[in-house]
Every structure is written in structure tokens, then in C-alpha cells.
């Protein structure tokens, strides 16, 4: 960030700097024109040398100060050239009292170049030298001899204070504007980073719920085909291979749909058919695969009342949960129940697998389920214990509750695996 102290950020102080230089040069020229014709040749030459030396030292010092980037608040470094300038000016009074003309320019010079305390102190010195030098040639200084330098000093002090105040306000507002721009840039960068992170998360969820689950289905179908071949059951093996080929074709379609749209099933397809297709695709019937059953507890035709957003979210969530059962649960059976309760669409997924401790970190699949449920305005409840299976309940708001079927909506129990085993018994 650019510092406001530099001359490039001080328009009023920069204008004052050039005015001060012009005033000093003008007053030196006036003093020279008034006195040189009246002095003897030797005194005039000496006076000219002093004035040229004064202007040279002042010009070189001011140039060096500008090169050092000294701003409108001044710097003690300026004493390096102001002290010689004041001494040369004081020496001019030994030849003529008209050197008092230069005092007004030096008032501005010391106030501009030095910090405020140093500038005021130097201003007092300039005023005292001017009054004393004038008195040296005109006799004891009267009111006019003292009042002139004092008024000039007060005018210079007032002008410099006003300019410094204005410049401070400008610097403050410039700094605030720069801070605002920096904050806006930071917000824009944060938004871009957040958008990229959200997009990566969305892509990861979509891949997990579509392509990854289809790949899992292909793997399970190929494993089932290998088992059938080992048992010399060519017909069953051929069926599994055909299913695997169909799953591969589905994966290709999902990939294209993932690139072109959101990868979900076409809208308008009843939710019951969409979920049944998910189970057919992901959980092929084989001796090595767990039995996955879908219970539909909505009244016939009522799934058409489920909004597309909720239906699409439930389809994706079902893919993730079924994929978790097939990959991680080591279950022999899983039951998916779809119903309605208190205006919410409810999905219960219960398996008799290994279970886990829900207090530990969840895997990517469950994190994806939670993210999709939150995006649809719903929530997720997970109940599990090591060796006791797992029950997951997903609730998605759909407004008015769809009609219920004859069966009661399934509610997650404390020991989900025990419920499934009891049904099997």
C-alpha cells in the first residue's frame, strides 16, 4: 500500500512547496534590485555573492529534500540547508537593511520544511533577525519595524497550518479510500476462493453420487459374474456381465449429464421409479451382494406431488447411502423406507452391518448426505453402534405433506440391526 506521506499524495503541500520556492526567489530578486544600485561596487559585489550563495544553498537543499520524499509535515533533515541559508541571510544585513524583504519568504520556507515545533522555533528566529537587522540600519525599531516581521510570520504560520490541516484530511480520506479498495479486493479474493471451494465440493459430491456409485455397481456385478463362472453358471454370469455393460453405459451417460447439467435423473419421472432404478443399478441380485429392499409408504401416485428439487436431492442422497451400505457396512440386508411425516419427506435407511461410532469423524459419503440435505432445507439423523448396524433418517421439507399409504412411516430405532434380524426371524 502506498504511503500517504510522499509528495505524490500531497497536492496542497506540493503546491505550497512550489509557491514557497517562487516566493523566496522573488523576494531575493526584489532585495537585490532595491539595494545593488545604491551600494558601492565592492559592497554590491559582496552583496551579490551572498545572495547567489543563499539561492544556491536553498535550491540544492530543497532539491535534496524533495528527492528524499519529505512530505508536508516536514523533517529535521532540512536544518542541514536551512541553517546555512539563515546565516547567509543574516550576513546580508551587514550591507543593507533591505534584506528584511527576504524574511517573509523564509517564514514560509522554515515552516514548510521543518516539523511544526521546529518550524515555529525557526520562525521566531527569522522574525527576530528581521527586526534586529532592520533596526541596525533604521535605528531603534519602532512599532512598524517590529510589527511588519511579526505580521508576516503570523500570516505564514496561518497559511501553513491551514495547508497542513487540509493535507491531513486529504491523506486520511485517501487512506480510507485505499483501505476500502484493499478490503474490496480481499472480499473479492475471498469470494473467488469460496466459490472455487464450493465448486470443488459440488463436483466431488456429484462424482461421489453418480460416477463413483456406478463404478461400484460395475465392480459388484463383475465380482458376481466371476463367482457364477467359478460355479460354471454361464447363464447367470452372462446376465451379470450384461448388467455390468449396462452400468458402464449408464456411467457414460452420467458423466455427460454431469458435464452438461447436474447429473440427476430427468425431471418428470416418478420418485418411486427413480429410487427403484437406483437400487437396480447399484445393488444387483447375487449371492455376494447384500439384499437391499425399498419400502414405499406413500399413497399410490402421491410421489408425483414431491417437488423436483426434493426428489432430485432424495435420489442423490439415496445413491450415497446405498453406496455406503455396499462399500462399508458389510451388511446382509438393508431396508430403505420412504414416507411422509409432518409435511416432510422422510427416508430411513437401516442396515444390519458392522455399524460405527457416530461420535467419530464421518466419512465423505455421510458428509455429502448432510450437505445435500442442508441445501434442500432438511436434516439428517444418524444412529449407530459398533456391531449393531446403522440407521440414517433424512427429512426434506416439501410443504404440504404427501398422502400416506396404509403402512405407518418407519421411525429410526435404537438398535436398527436388531429390527432387521427380528423381521428375518
C-alpha positions in Angstrom: 0.0 0.0 0.0 1.3 3.4 -0.9 2.2 5.7 2.0 0.3 9.0 2.1 3.4 10.8 3.3 5.0 11.0 -0.2 4.8 14.2 -2.3 2.7 12.3 -4.9 -0.1 12.0 -2.3 0.1 15.7 -1.1 -1.4 18.0 -3.7 -1.9 21.0 -1.4 1.5 20.6 0.2 3.1 20.1 -3.2 1.5 23.4 -4.5 2.7 25.2 -1.4 6.2 23.9 -1.9 6.5 25.5 -5.3 4.9 28.7 -4.1 7.4 28.9 -1.3 10.3 28.4 -3.6 8.9 31.1 -6.0 8.3 33.5 -3.2 11.9 33.1 -1.9 13.4 33.7 -5.3 11.1 36.7 -6.0 11.9 38.4 -2.7 15.6 37.8 -3.1 15.3 39.4 -6.6 13.4 42.4 -5.1 16.0 42.8 -2.4 18.8 42.7 -5.0 17.1 45.2 -7.3 16.5 47.6 -4.4 19.9 47.7 -2.9 22.5 46.8 -5.5 22.3 50.0 -7.5 22.7 52.0 -4.3 25.8 50.3 -2.9 29.4 50.9 -3.8 30.9 48.5 -6.3 32.7 46.4 -3.7 29.7 46.2 -1.3 27.4 45.5 -4.3 29.6 42.6 -5.4 29.8 41.2 -1.9 26.0 41.5 -1.6 25.5 39.7 -4.9 27.8 36.9 -3.9 25.8 36.5 -0.6 22.5 36.4 -2.4 23.8 34.0 -5.1 25.2 31.7 -2.3 21.9 31.9 -0.4 19.8 31.0 -3.5 22.2 28.2 -4.4 22.3 26.6 -1.0 18.5 26.9 -0.7 17.9 25.4 -4.2 20.3 22.5 -3.6 18.9 21.8 -0.2 15.3 22.0 -1.4 16.0 19.7 -4.3 17.6 17.1 -2.0 14.7 17.3 0.5 12.3 16.7 -2.4 14.4 13.7 -3.6 14.2 12.3 0.0 10.4 12.3 -0.2 10.0 14.7 2.7 6.3 15.5 2.9 4.1 18.3 4.1 4.8 17.5 7.8 8.5 18.4 7.3 11.7 16.9 8.6 14.6 17.8 10.8 16.9 16.9 8.0 16.0 20.3 6.4 18.1 22.0 9.1 21.1 20.9 7.0 20.4 23.5 4.4 18.2 26.0 6.3 20.8 26.9 8.9 23.4 27.9 6.2 20.6 29.8 4.4 19.7 31.8 7.5 23.3 32.6 8.3 23.9 33.9 4.7 20.7 35.9 5.0 21.8 37.4 8.3 25.1 38.4 6.8 23.2 40.4 4.2 22.1 42.8 6.9 25.7 43.9 7.3 25.4 45.5 3.9 21.8 46.7 3.7 18.6 46.7 5.7 16.6 45.7 2.6 17.4 42.0 3.3 14.3 42.3 5.5 12.3 41.7 2.3 13.5 38.1 2.2 12.1 37.4 5.7 8.6 36.7 4.5 9.8 34.0 2.1 12.0 32.4 4.8 9.0 32.4 7.1 7.2 30.0 4.7 10.4 28.1 4.0 11.2 27.1 7.6 7.5 26.4 8.4 7.2 24.1 5.3 10.5 22.3 5.6 10.6 21.6 9.3 8.2 19.8 11.7 5.8 22.1 13.4 7.8 22.6 16.6 11.0 23.2 14.7 9.2 25.4 12.1 7.7 27.7 14.8 11.1 27.9 16.6 12.8 28.8 13.3 10.0 31.3 12.6 10.8 33.1 15.9 14.5 33.2 14.9 13.7 34.7 11.4 11.4 37.3 12.9 14.0 38.3 15.5 16.7 38.6 12.9 14.5 40.6 10.6 13.5 43.0 13.3 17.1 43.3 14.5 18.6 43.7 11.1 16.0 46.4 10.2 16.8 48.2 13.4 20.5 48.0 12.6 20.0 50.3 9.6 16.9 52.3 10.5 17.7 53.0 14.2 15.8 51.6 17.2 13.0 49.5 15.8 9.7 51.2 16.2 6.3 49.7 16.0 6.4 49.4 12.2 9.9 47.7 12.3 8.6 45.1 14.7 5.0 44.8 13.5 5.9 44.1 9.9 8.0 40.9 10.5 5.6 39.7 13.2 2.6 40.1 10.9 4.4 38.3 8.1 5.3 35.5 10.5 1.7 35.1 11.7 0.4 35.1 8.1 2.9 32.4 7.1 2.0 30.4 10.2 -1.7 30.6 9.5 -1.3 29.6 5.8 1.0 26.7 6.6 -1.3 25.4 9.4 -4.4 25.5 7.1 -2.5 23.7 4.3 -1.2 21.1 6.7 -4.7 20.5 8.1 -6.2 20.3 4.6 -3.5 17.8 3.6 -4.1 15.7 6.7 -7.8 15.5 5.8 -6.9 14.5 2.2 -4.4 11.9 3.4 -6.9 10.5 5.8 -9.6 10.2 3.2 -7.1 8.9 0.7 -6.0 6.2 3.2 -9.6 5.3 3.9 -10.3 5.0 0.2 -7.3 2.8 -0.3 -8.2 0.7 2.7 -11.7 0.3 1.2 -10.3 -0.7 -2.1 -8.0 -3.2 -0.3 -10.9 -4.6 1.6 -13.0 -4.9 -1.6 -10.1 -6.7 -3.2 -9.8 -9.0 -0.2 -13.5 -9.7 -0.2 -13.4 -10.4 -4.0 -10.5 -12.8 -3.5 -12.3 -14.5 -0.6 -15.4 -14.8 -2.7 -13.5 -16.3 -5.6 -11.7 -18.8 -3.3 -15.0 -19.7 -1.6 -16.7 -20.1 -5.0 -13.9 -22.4 -6.1 -14.0 -24.4 -2.9 -17.8 -24.7 -3.2 -17.5 -25.8 -6.8 -14.9 -28.4 -5.9 -17.1 -29.7 -3.2 -20.1 -29.8 -5.6 -18.1 -31.7 -8.2 -16.9 -34.1 -5.5 -20.4 -34.7 -4.3 -21.7 -35.2 -7.9 -18.9 -37.6 -8.7 -19.5 -39.5 -5.5 -23.2 -39.8 -6.1 -23.1 -40.7 -9.7 -20.0 -42.0 -11.4 -18.4 -43.4 -8.2 -21.5 -45.3 -7.3 -21.9 -46.6 -10.9 -18.3 -47.8 -10.8 -19.1 -49.6 -7.5 -22.1 -51.3 -9.2 -19.9 -52.4 -12.1 -17.3 -53.8 -9.7 -20.0 -55.8 -7.8 -21.5 -57.1 -11.0 -18.2 -58.3 -12.2 -17.5 -60.0 -8.9 -20.9 -61.7 -9.1 -20.1 -62.8 -12.7 -16.8 -64.2 -11.6 -18.5 -66.2 -8.8 -21.0 -67.5 -11.3 -18.3 -68.5 -13.7 -16.4 -70.3 -11.0 -19.7 -72.2 -10.3 -20.0 -72.9 -14.1 -23.3 -71.0 -14.2 -22.8 -69.4 -17.6 -26.3 -68.1 -17.8 -26.1 -66.1 -14.5 -22.6 -64.9 -15.4 -23.8 -63.7 -18.8 -26.7 -61.9 -17.1 -24.3 -60.1 -14.6 -22.0 -59.1 -17.5 -24.9 -57.7 -19.4 -25.8 -55.7 -16.3 -22.3 -54.5 -15.9 -22.3 -53.4 -19.5 -25.5 -51.5 -18.9 -24.0 -49.9 -15.8 -21.0 -48.9 -17.8 -23.2 -47.3 -20.4 -25.1 -45.5 -17.5 -21.8 -44.2 -16.2 -21.0 -42.7 -19.6 -24.4 -41.0 -19.7 -24.0 -39.8 -16.1 -20.6 -38.3 -17.0 -22.1 -36.5 -19.9 -25.0 -35.3 -17.8 -22.6 -34.2 -15.1 -20.8 -32.0 -17.6 -23.9 -30.7 -19.2 -26.2 -30.3 -16.3 -26.4 -31.6 -12.7 -26.3 -35.3 -13.4 -29.7 -36.1 -11.9 -32.4 -38.2 -13.5 -34.7 -36.4 -15.9 -37.5 -34.5 -14.1 -41.0 -35.8 -14.5 -40.0 -39.4 -13.7 -41.9 -40.6 -10.6 -39.8 -40.6 -7.5 -40.6 -44.3 -6.8 -39.3 -45.3 -10.2 -36.2 -43.2 -9.8 -35.3 -44.8 -6.5 -36.1 -48.3 -7.7 -33.8 -47.6 -10.7 -31.0 -46.6 -8.2 -31.4 -49.9 -6.3 -31.5 -51.9 -9.5 -28.4 -50.2 -10.8 -26.4 -50.2 -7.5 -27.5 -53.4 -5.7 -27.6 -56.3 -8.2 -29.1 -59.6 -7.0 -26.3 -62.0 -6.3 -25.2 -64.3 -3.5 -22.3 -62.0 -2.7 -24.4 -58.8 -2.5 -26.5 -57.6 0.4 -30.2 -57.7 0.0 -31.5 -54.1 -0.4 -35.2 -53.6 -0.1 -37.3 -50.5 -0.9 -40.5 -49.9 1.2 -42.8 -47.3 -0.3 -45.2 -45.8 2.3 -46.6 -43.0 0.2 -50.0 -43.5 -1.4 -50.1 -44.5 -5.0 -49.4 -41.6 -7.3 -48.5 -39.3 -4.5 -44.8 -39.3 -5.3 -45.8 -37.1 -8.3 -46.6 -34.3 -5.7 -43.0 -34.3 -4.4 -41.2 -31.1 -5.8 -38.4 -31.8 -8.3 -35.8 -30.2 -6.0 -36.7 -32.5 -3.1 -37.0 -35.6 -5.4 -33.6 -34.9 -7.0 -32.0 -34.4 -3.6 -33.5 -37.6 -2.3 -32.3 -39.5 -5.3 -28.7 -38.3 -4.8 -28.9 -39.0 -1.1 -30.2 -42.5 -1.7 -27.2 -43.1 -4.0 -24.8 -42.0 -1.3 -26.4 -44.0 1.5 -26.8 -47.2 -0.6 -23.2 -46.8 -1.7 -22.1 -46.6 2.0 -24.0 -49.8 2.8 -22.4 -51.6 -0.1 -18.9 -50.4 0.4 -18.5 -50.1 4.2 -21.3 -51.8 6.1 -20.6 -55.4 5.3 -24.4 -55.9 5.7 -26.5 -58.9 4.7 -29.6 -56.8 4.4 -30.7 -53.1 4.2 -34.1 -51.6 4.1 -35.0 -48.2 2.6 -38.3 -46.7 3.6 -39.8 -43.7 2.0 -42.7 -42.0 3.8 -44.1 -38.6 4.9 -44.3 -37.1 8.3 -45.4 -33.6 9.5 -45.0 -32.1 6.0 -41.6 -33.7 5.4 -40.5 -36.3 3.0 -38.7 -39.0 5.1 -36.2 -41.5 4.0 -35.0 -44.2 6.5 -32.1 -46.4 5.6 -31.4 -49.2 8.1 -28.8 -52.0 7.7 -27.6 -54.9 9.8 -23.9 -54.3 9.1 -20.9 -53.5 11.2 -22.0 -50.2 12.5 -19.7 -47.5 13.8 -19.3 -44.8 16.5 -21.2 -41.7 15.2 -19.1 -39.5 17.6 -16.1 -40.2 15.4 -15.4 -38.3 12.2 -17.8 -39.1 9.5 -16.7 -40.3 6.0 -17.2 -38.3 2.8 -20.4 -40.2 2.0 -22.2 -39.0 5.1 -20.8 -35.5 4.8 -22.2 -35.4 1.3 -25.6 -36.6 2.5 -25.7 -33.9 5.2 -24.6 -31.2 2.7 -27.3 -32.2 0.2 -30.0 -32.3 2.9 -29.0 -28.9 4.2 -29.1 -27.5 0.7 -32.7 -28.8 0.4 -33.6 -27.3 3.8 -33.6 -30.7 5.5 -31.6 -32.5 8.2 -30.0 -35.9 8.8 -30.1 -38.1 11.9 -27.5 -41.0 12.2 -27.8 -43.7 14.9 -25.3 -46.5 15.0 -23.1 -48.5 17.3 -20.2 -51.0 16.6 -21.7 -54.3 15.7 -25.3 -53.0 15.9 -25.8 -51.8 12.3 -26.7 -48.3 11.2 -29.9 -46.3 10.8 -29.9 -43.0 8.9 -33.0 -40.8 8.7 -33.2 -38.0 6.2 -36.0 -35.4 6.4 -36.7 -33.0 3.5 -39.4 -30.3 3.6 -41.9 -30.5 0.8 -44.6 -28.1 2.1 -47.9 -29.9 2.3 -47.4 -33.5 3.3 -48.0 -36.1 0.6 -50.6 -38.7 1.2 -49.6 -41.8 3.3 -50.1 -45.4 2.3 -51.6 -48.0 4.5 -48.4 -48.7 6.4 -47.1 -46.4 9.1 -44.0 -44.4 8.4 -40.8 -46.1 9.6 -39.1 -44.5 12.6 -35.4 -45.0 13.3 -34.9 -47.3 16.4 -32.1 -47.5 18.8 -31.0 -50.9 17.6 -31.6 -51.0 13.8 -29.9 -54.3 13.1 -32.0 -56.0 15.7 -35.2 -54.8 14.0 -34.0 -56.3 10.7 -33.0 -59.6 12.3 -36.3 -59.8 14.1 -38.1 -59.4 10.7 -35.9 -62.1 9.2 -36.6 -64.4 12.2 
